[in-house]
Amino acid sequence: MSRSTAATLEAPQVEQEQIRYDPLPTLQDFHNSSEMVRCIVGPVGSGKTTAAAWEIAYFLPEFLFREYGIKRTRWIVVRNTYVELRDSTLRTMQYWFPGAFEAPYWSESKMTARVVKEDWEAEILFRSCDRPDHIKKLKSLEITGYWIDESIEVPEEIKNMLKNRIGRFPPKSPEKYGIETTNPPDVEHPTYSQFKWNQPPPGPLSSREPLEGHAGFWQPAGENNRNLPAGYYEELRKAYRDNPDWIDMYIDGKPGVMITGKLVFNNFRRDYHVAKEPIKWTGGELIFGWDNSGNMPACIVLQVVGPQRCQILREYFHDKMNIVDFTNHVVQQVNRDFPGAKDVVHWGDPAGNTQYAKKEGGFTSNAALMADCGVEVGPSEQNFQARIEAVDQMLARIDGVLIDPGCTRLINGFLGGYCYPPNKSLMGEYLPNVLKNKYAHLQDALQYAMVRLFKADLRPDARDPVLNLGNGRDRYDPLGGTGFDPFQWK
């Protein structure tokens, strides 16, 4: 049975403020949808939080009473931290439904409110959940539905658990409800691909099929202008004029990356370093950087197009694959992307040369396993600071680095995914080691290649006993000889 009639109910006037909720077009579509899980994506100040508040505190309880005679419902509102839950989400609820947060309906100790109408009552639980281990807070819940505010900040494990708890109150509930609201996710985030959007999002189309019963509503920029103070977005544009990526995400509603720490590369600018169109391979030498020491391998392919100028052509990665399967996968992709490529050079993590015992006896290393696949990888520079400086100095050069727009994860790493995490013990301080997340592996792969190309004492004109410089190129000769042949793709 459709529940869209819930949205046609007239929102009652809030006497204390003399205001009325009037849904925007995208938000009206959200209210009208009958899918089990619905998500609203929009910039700051777009009204998405207000829409979700009305949905769980009025429209859905009223609909369930009118259609099924259900008088009591229970909802949970989740945000990643208690502070943000209290200072943002909870305040929105208090603004629209003040009576639910007064005695005897509000319990501060239990963080529970109750919206009580003549015919029905909605109990609303407020919880913070920013880590997978918080899942224990949810295991015994029996709820009608949930609302996750700023859902891209909440782990997928928590979302999945919530999906297993909806429709349990009242027992044998006839319908299930899941609501998410968030600022734009990056194109790799599950949210981007899980939902069938009401209109194509302002980013690349996902290659994955959306989940069944998941409807998404992506708000256009400026849709809520009429309800905001005059010049609201203009002032934000002025305040963040030196941060175009923040403007793209939080004002223009484009997919982006949330910056959760201190940026590693402050010289990166997406509008300058990312090509507007796919970059063509010149047919010349290809340089490969590999993060080949763990079970989340990554590979970057670039070409040098002039003195101190390079172009990053491709990224290859997998979130869990052994090095043999990944190497074979890259070989297949390169055969497709760069047909006939012969002149290639490979640099990787020096740890990839570390030997370890094989199950069947003897010793091997990831580099040796890659060599068995036909890829001879030379050990690059281990010093982290040297690698960072090699990349950063190229970003600072005019036309030093240009990245193919298809290198999504690498770009998102530059934008903020690759960062120094905050020190939770010292406000305003950051930990000294870069956060090891999905973005770090491609960044490492890039560093292993670029440090060998552009660090002064490691460039081709620098003498090194293990390098074959006879061709004027920086090649690794694992045998220490002088006749090393470039890798021939199989």
Summary of the structure (lengths in Angstrom):
residues: 490
radius of gyration: 26.9
end to end distance: 57.6
largest distance: 88.6
contacts: 1519
relative contact order: 0.10
helix: 34%
strand: 20%
